[in-house]
Amino acid sequence: MLDIAEELHRWVGQGREFAVATVVAVGGSAPRQPGAALAVDSDGTAIGSVSGGCVEGAVYDLCRQALEDGQTVVERFGYSDEDAFAVGLTCGGVIDILVTPVRGGVFPAALAAAVSGEAAALARIVEGPADLMGRALLVHPDGTYEGGLGGHPELDRTAAGEAVAMLDAGRTGTVEIGADGSRCGQPLTLLVESSVPAPRMIVFGAIDFASALVRVGKFLGYHVTVCDARPVFATPARFPEADEIIVDWPHRYLESTEVDGRTVLCVLTHDAKFDVPLLEAALKLPVAYVGAMGSRRTHEDRNKRLRDVGVTELELARLRSPIGLDLGARTPEETALSIAAEIVANRRGGSGTSLTGAHTPIHHDGPRAPDGRIGSVA
């Protein structure tokens, strides 16, 4: 639901009534991950998607029904071999959809938090006692919460603790707890949607390739910073789509700014006086990705210089250099695509090989990257 927060926040401000269908669980080759949502207002206007088109019509009808009767339901959609015209997923996967009318409660506050970039988690009961279905809790990073799930007094406290843990990792997914707030007893399932500030992409080196990478980074949902020590090149005119432009020595800026397990660092300077002190610092940080541009000769020389200043082999193994996947890229735009493809593969656990003729999953259950995220966050 939080993936379409901006539009839903406008709907709330306009006083519209609406219902939201949210993916709560997936199996097989499902097209959308938990948290993906489709919303329908009382006029029949629809936004978002839960399946990329396969079952949108049926889910639309469920939302219209929820607006009429005020009931929360969970519906499962899968593939039907018996009836080619049955409503189902052509990809062969299975998705469970929670459909609920949105009428006040914590939902407006959750949407407002998502739109403003605040960290918060929306926890909803998606499986359990019928009288608790769809109940919601808005949880803040410090563990405080708004709303209530009903049931046992300990339930809210336990749910908030689970939601904080998922929020810390920037994850969206389900967690199972006891209906009395314990780890045993009658179980119920929570869908926890994490809303966190956009992950950072820091591009070092104000060159033409950086300009293309900024555009791709913004397209992927990153908060993009360009850093270069040369003020004549690091200008808003050259990088109009960047969120920040920093004129400073790269290593000095990196040491002074905040990064986390979702941050990606792209070093495009390929100049030893910038690269070596920058990468010496970068490879010690718990970030998701560190990549450096340069030829293979530049790469070998750079690695030697990094070893000379004390960078370990374990730290060097984290460096993606030469940066990007082998797409045969030539232009800045093609190179930016190559870099972005490697970042996505690293984040989602992809191999980077062609899907044609491969026997690997199209969608991966989780990333190999150190950020530990599953599903969407920004």
N, C-alpha and C positions, 0 to 999 in steps of 0.2 A: 504493500500500500504506500509505503514511503517513497517508492520509486516514481510516483506521480504526485508527490506532495505539493509541488508548486501550483498545479492546476486545481487540485482539491482544496488547497488553502484559499484560492480565489473563490471557489464555489461556496465555501463556508462564509466568506466575507459577503457574498451576494445573497446569503440566506437560502441557498438551494438545498433541497433534500436529495440525498443520493444513497445508493448502495454500492458496496465495494466487494468484488470477488478477488481473493488473494490465493495464490499458489501456496499451499502449506507443506506439501510433500511431493516428491517426484520419484519415479522409478524408470529404469531403462533410459532410452534416448529421448528424454523429455526436452522440449524446446526452451522452456523458461524455468528458472530456478525459484526456490521458495522466496516469497516476498514480492514477486512480480504480480501486478494487479491490473484489473479492469474495473472502471467505475461507470455507473449509469445514473443520470439524474432523473428527476420526475418528468422532465420534458422528453426524455428518451435520448439525450445527448450522451455519447460514450467516449471515453478516453482510456488509453492504456491497452495492455494485451496480456493474456495469460498463456497463450499457446502458439503465437505466431500466425494465427488464423484458423487452425484446425477446428476448434470447438468454440470460437468466439460467439457464434450465433446462439448456441445453447446456453452459454454463460450469461450472455446479455439477457435472455429470457428469465434466467434465475434471478438476476438483479432486479428486473422489473417486478417479479413475483415478491421478492423480499421487500420492496418498497410498498407493495399493496398490503401484505399480511404482517409485516414487521418481524418475521421469523428469521433466525439464523440457521443456515444449513451447511452441511459439508457434502459435496458431491464428488464422486470419482469418475474420471474419464480415462478410458484405455483404448486399445485397438480391437476391432471386431473382425475376425476372419469370416464369420458366418454371414455377415451382411455388409457388403461393401459400401452401402449407403447409410449405415448407422453413424450416429454422431460419435466421433472418436478421434484419436490421434493417428495420423497417417504414418508417423515415424515409428510406431510400435511401442512407445513409452506409456507410462501411467502417471497421471497427476491427480492430486486431491485438491479441491478448491473449497475454500471457506467463503460463503456469501453472507454478508451481514448488512443490514441497514445502518447508516451512520447518522445518529441523532444525538449530538452533544457528547457528554461524557468526557473522556480524556482525548478523544480523537482530534478536536481542534487544536489542543495544546501540542499534541504529537506532530501534527502537520506544521504548526508554526515553528517548532524546534527544528524540523528538517529543513524548512525553507531558509531559516536564518543561519544554518550551518552549526547549530548547537549539537553536542553529543547527547543522545538520548536513545532509549530502547523502548519499543512498544511490544509488550508481551500480551498475547491473547490465547485463551483456551480454545484449542481446535479439536480436542478429543477428550471425552470424559463425561461426567454427569450432564444430562440434557439441560438442567436448569442453569448450568454454568457456561454453556457453550457461547463463545464470542465475547465473554467478559474480558475486560482489558485493564492493563496497568501500564502507566508511563513511568519509566525508571530513569533516574539521572545518574551520572557517573559516580557520585558520592554515596549511592545506595538509597537515597530518598526517593519516594515514589508518590504518584497521584493516582486516584481511582481505586478500584478494588475488584478482586476476583470472586468474592463471596465465599461461602463454605467455611472451612476451618480457619480460626484466627491466625494460625501460623502459615497459611498458604501464601498470603501476600508477601510475607517476609522471605520465605524460601524462594518464591518466584523472582523477587527483586534481586536476590543474591545470584541466581542463575543468569538473570538478564545482565547484571553488571559484568559478569565474567565474559559473556558473549560480546558485550559492548566494548570491553577492553581490547578484545581481539578484532573488533570491527566486523563480526560475523552476523549473518542472518541465517536462521535455521530453527530446528525444533529441539526441544529438550523434554524429557519425561520425569515427572516427580509424582509423589503421592498426593492424593486429593486433600489429605490432612496436613500437608506441608512437610511430610517425612519422606524418606526414601523407600518406604514400604507402604503396604495398604493399597487401596484402590487407586490405580494410576490415572493420571491425566497428562495430556500433551500440550505444551505451550509452543506457539510460534513466536520467536523473538526476532523482531526486525530492528537492526541497529542502524541508527542514523549518525554518521560521524562526518566531520569536516572532510572535504575532498583531499585525497592523498596528494602529496607533493611530487612534482617533477622539477628537478633543478638542472638546468642546462648550462654548462660551463663552456664559454667560447661564443662570442657574438659574431658568428659567421653565417653565410647563406644557408648552410645545412641546418643550423640552429633555428632559423626562421621557419623552415618547413617543419621541423620537429615540434616547435611551439604549437603550430596549428594542429598537428596530429595529437599532441598531448592534451590540448583543450578538448578535442573531439572525444578522447577517451575519458574525459572527466577529471583530469588532473588540474591542480592549482600549479601553474607553471611560472617558475622564476628563471630569468636569464641573468647570469653573472659573468662579468668580464672586467679585467683591470684597465681596459682602454676606453675612456669616456667617449672618444670619437665614434666608436662602433656600438657601444651599449646605449642605444637611444630608443625612446618610444616610437620614433618615426620608422625605425628599422624593425621593431617588434611590437606592432600595435595590439596584437592579441595576447601578449604576455600579461600575467597578473602583476608581476614585479620585475623591475630591471635594477640590478645592483651593480654599481661600479666599485669594485674592490678586488684585491687579490683573491683568487678562488679558494685557496686553503684557509685564508683568514676568515672569509665569509662563512665557509662550512663549519669552522670551529665555533662561530658565534650564533649560528641559526639553529632552530629546532628541527630535528628529523625523527622519524619513527620507523616501525617495521613495515610501513607501506610506501616509504619514500623511495623514489628512483633517482639515481644520479647519472647523468649523461655527460661525459667529458669529451668535448669536441675540439679542444684547443690544440691537440697533438703538438705541443711544444714543451720540451722537457722542463723548462724553468717554471711552467705552470703545473704540468701534469704530475711531476714527481712528488712535490709537497702535498698536492691535493689528494692524490691517490693514496699516499702514505696515511693520511688522515681518514679518507673515505673507507678504506678496506678494514678499518678497526670499528666502524660504526654498524649497529644492528639494523641496516636498511635492507630493502627488498632487492635492490638491483644496483650494481655499479658497472657501467660500460664505458669503454674508452675507444675513441676513433684513432685510426692510423693504419699504415701498411703493416705487413708482417715484419718487415725489417724494423719499423718504428716500435712495434710491439716487443720484439726481442730486446732491443736496446732499452726500452722503458722498463721491462722486467729486470734487466741487469741492474739498472740504476735503483730500482725499488729494493732489490735484494741488498744492494750496497748500503742503503740507509736503514736496514733492519727489518724490512717487511718479510714475514715468514711465508713459507710455501703454502701453508693452510690459508693464509690471507690472500695470497696471489691466486689461489684456486677459485676465489669468489669473483675475480675480475673477468668480465665479458669483453674480450679484446682479440682480434678486431671486433668492434661493436656491430651488432645486428645479425640477422639470418642471411644465408646465402640466397638472395633473390636475383643476383646479377644486376643489382641497382647501379645506376649511373648518375641520375639527376639528384638534386637535393630532396625533391619530393619522394622519389623512389627510395633513397637512403633513409629518409624519415620513416617510411613504411617498413623498411627492413628492421630498423631499431624498435619501432613500436611492436612489430610482430614478435620480436624476441622478448620484449617486456611482457606481453600478454601470455606467451608460452611459459615464461618463467613464473608468472603469477598464477596461471591456471593449471600448470602441470602438463602442458602439451609438449609433444616431441619436436615440433617444428618441421616434420616431414609431410609430404603430400598425402592427403586422405585417399586419393585414387589408388586402388590396389592395396591399401593398408588394411590391417586387421586390428586396428586400435580403436578405442571408443572415440566418438566425435565429441562428446561432452565428458569432462573429467570430474570426478567427485570432489577433488580438492587440489590445492596448489602445492608445488614443491618449494615455493618461495618461503623465506623466513617470516613473512607477515602472518601466515597461518589462516588466511581468510577463505571462507567458502561463501559463494553467493555474492550479490551486489551490495555496496555500502554508500555511495555518494549520491 
